[in-house]
C-alpha cells in the first residue's frame, strides 16, 4: 500500500469494522500462512489452531479435505513471501488464512515496510484462494507482552497495536475477513494456562479460543441459502426458544452444535413428522443445526438465540 493512502485509511477508518463472513466451500482445502503462531510453536500438532479449526468444521458437518501449513518460527513477512515463492505453484486451495507480523515488530522492522509486504502477501493469499477475497481471512497479531517473556511491557503492546492497525486496514481495503484475536492474547498473564510451556507462545487452550472466534464468521459457500442444501425437505421455525422442525423426506438425525463445535443436542427427526425442541436451557449466542440421513448431511443452518 502506498504510504499516502495508508495514512488516509488510518485517519478515516478508526470506527470501521469488518463484519464480513468467511465463505467455506466443500471439500475444504485449507492453506494456513504465517509464523510460529500458525505452526504452533511449543504445542502438539493437534493443538495448532489450523488443526483445531478444521476439527471444528468437521464437527459442524463440513466435508474437510487437505490442510497445508506454510509457517515457521521467526519468520517475518519477507521470509513468508520467499517460502511461498519456493513452493509455487500452489493450486486447489479454497480457503486461505494469513497471520504474520510479530517478528517484524520484534526485530525492529519499520511499519512502512510491513505495510507494503503484508499487502503483497494478502494479494498472494487471494490468488491462492482462487482469486476470491471471501475465501481468505486474516488473524490479528497476538500481544506477547501478556506472557512471562513479555512481562507486561506496555511498549510491546503499543507496537503490536500499530502493526495490527496496518493489517486491519489493508484487510478491509481488500474486503477480506479480519479476526481480532489480540484481546484473547491479552488474557495470558491473568490466565497462565493460556500460555505454552515456553512462556511465550499460546497454549492449545488459547488456540481453541481463537478458533471459536473464527467459527463465528464462517458461512457455507453453496450458492444458495443454508436451508436449501441438496434436495433437503427439512424446514424449521424458531419462536420463543421453541425450535420446530418439519421433515417431509426420509428419517434423519439432528444435532445442534455451539460455536466451539461441541455437540449440545442430539435427536431423531422422523419422516413426515413435526419435531419440537425446547431450547430455553441454552445460553444466548450462535448455534448450528445439522441434519444428516444415513449417507450425508442434508440440511444445515444457523440458530441465533437471544
N, C-alpha and C positions, 0 to 999 in steps of 0.2 A: 504494500500500500504506500502511495506517495505520502511523504511527511505532512504536506499541507492538508491533504484530505483526512489523514489520521487525526490531525489536530481539530479539524472541524467536527469529525464524528465524536471525538471525546467531549467536545463542548456541548453538542446538541443532543446526545443520546443518554444522558445520565438518568433520565426517567424511563428510558425504553427498556423493554424486557422481551425475551424470546419465549413465546408460548407455542412454538411450532412443535408438531408431533414428529416422531421418527417413524418413517414408513418401513415396515418389515415385510419383505417378500419371501415366500417359501419356495423351495427349501432354503433356509438361512445359510448363507456362506459369508462368514464374518471375518473381516480383516481388521485387527487392532494395531494401531501405530502409536509408538510412544517411547518411554524410557523405563526407569526402574519401577514406576507405579503400574505400568501395564504388564511388564514381565513378572511382577510380583516378587520383588527382592525380599528375601527372608521369610516367605510363606510357602506352603505346599502348592504344587501345581493346581490342585483342585480348589485352592483358596484364592487364586488370582481372580481379579474382578471379571475379566473376559470369560473365564470358565464358569464362574457363578452366574453371570448374565445369561449365558446360553442354557444353563440348567434351569434358570427362572423361566426362559422362553419355552423350554421343553415342558415344564410343569403346567404352563398355561395352554398347552396343546399345540404349540408351533412345531412344524417339521424342521428340525435343526440338522444342518449338514456340517460343513467344514469350519474349523477355527484356525486361523493363521495369525501369529503374533510377530510383528517386526518391532522389536524393542530391546533395549539393553541398558543396564545401569550406567549412569554417567553421560548418556547421550544428550547433546544439545540439538537444536533444530537442524544445524548443518550436518551433524552426524546422521540423523534420521533420514535427511534428504539423500545423502550419499548411499545409505544402506538400501533405501527403496530403489534407487537407480541401479544398484548392483543386482537386484532381484527381478527387474523388469524382463519380460512382460509379466504382469500380474493380472490375470483375467478371470472372469466368472464370479467376482465378489459382488454381492448385492447389499452389503451393509459394512460401513467403514467407520471406525472411531479414531479420534486424534486427541492425544493428551501429551503435551510437550512444552517445556519451557523452564522447569525448575533448575536445570543445570545451566541454562543461560543466565539466570539470576544468580545462582550460587557461585558461578565462575566470573561474575562481574561483567557480563556482556551488556551491551547497550540495548535500550528498549527500542531504538530505531531499527537496529539490525534484527532484533527479534520480530518486529512487526513485518518487515519485508520477508524474512524467511518463513514465518508462520503462514503468511498469506500464500506463499509458493506451495507450502505443504498442504494447505487446505484445498487449493486448486487441484493438486495432485490427488488428494483423497477423493474429491468429487469425480475426477476422471476414473479412478479405480472402482468407484461405485456405479459405473455405467453412465456417468455424466449427470446424475440426479442428486442435487443437494439434500433432498428429502430422505435419502438413504445414507446420510452422513450425520454423525453427531460429534460434538467437541465437549470434552470434560475440562473444567477449570483446573488450575494448578493447585494442589493441596498446600497448606501452610505448615511447613515443618518447624516453624517457631514453637508450635504447640506439641513438641516432643522433648524427651530428655536431652537430645542432641541440641535442639534449638533453644531450650531453656527459657522460653517466653520472650525472646528478643524482639522488641517491637519494630526494629529496623527491618528485620526479615519480613514481617507481616506487611509493612508499608510497601516494600519492593514487590512482594507477591501480588498485592492488590494492583500495583501499577501494571505488571505483566498481564494479570487477568483482565484488566480493563481493555488492554490491547486485543487479546484473543477473543474477548466477548464481542467487541465492536466489529472486528473482522468477520466473525461468525455470523453476526446479524446482517452485515453487508452482503454476504453470500447466501443468506436465507437458510443457514444450517442450524439445526437444533443445538442449543447450548445448555449443558447440565452443570449447574453450580454446586460442586461438592465441597468447596472450600469451607463453608460453615461446619460441615461434618468433621473435617480435619482439625478444626479448632476445638474439638472436644478432647483432644489427645492427652493433655495434661490432667484434666479433671477425671478422665476415664482411661486409666493406663492400659486396660485390656484392648483398647482400640489401636495400640501401637505394637508393632512387632518386637521380637526379642532383641533386635539390633538397636532399639531405642531411637530409631529414625523413621522407618517406613511404616505404612499402615499394616495392621493385622488383618486376618481374614474376616474378623468381625466388622472392621471399618469398611472393608471392601463390600461386604454384604449390604451395608447401609448405602453405599454408592449405588449398588445395583437396584435397590428399592427406588431410588430417585430416577434412574434410567427407565425402569419398567413403567413408571407413571406416565412416560411420554411416548410409549410405543403405540402404533396404530397399524393394523393389518393392511397391507397393500394388495388388495384383490380387485380393485376397480369397481367395487360395489360396497354397499353397507354391510356391516358385520352379520346382520340377521338374514343375509341372502347367500350365505356360504353354500356352494354346491347346489344340490337340489333339496335343501332343507325344507321341511314342512313344520318347523317349530316357530311359534310366535310367543311373545311374552308381554306382560304389563306389570308395572311396579307402582303401587299406590299405598301410602301409609305403612311402608315397610313390609307389605304383603306382595310377594312375587308370585304371579300366576303364569303358568306355562301351559300352552296348548300344543299338543303333538298329534298331527294328523298323519304322520308317517309311521315307520316301524318303531318297535320298542327300543329304547336307548337308555343310557346312563347319563346323569348330570353331575356336575361338580362346580363348586364356587371356590375361587382362589383369591387370596389377598394379594397385595402388590409385591409381596416377597416371594410369590409362587407357592405359598403354603395352602394346602387344601383345607378349607374351612367346613364345607358341607359336601356330602356325597349322598346321592339318592337315585332311585329309578324313575324313569319317565315313561309310563305305559303308553302303548299305542292307542290313539283315539280317546284320550282321557285328558281332563284338566287337572293339573297339579298345582297346589298352593303351598308355598313355603313362607313361614313367618320369620322375617329377618330382624326382628326387633332386638335380638340378643347381640347383634353385631355393632361394633363401633362405627361411627361415621367415616366415610372415606371411599376410595375406589376399589372395586372388586371386579372379577372376571367370571362370567358364566360360560361354561363349556359343556356342550352336549356331544356325546360320542355314541355311535352304534358299534356293532361288533368289529367293523372294519376300519373306521376312521372318524375324525372329528367332523360333524355335520353342522354345527352351529356354535358361534362364539359372539359374545357381546360384552360391553362394559356395563357395570352397575355402579351408580354413584349414590351413596346413602348419606343423607343429611341428619 
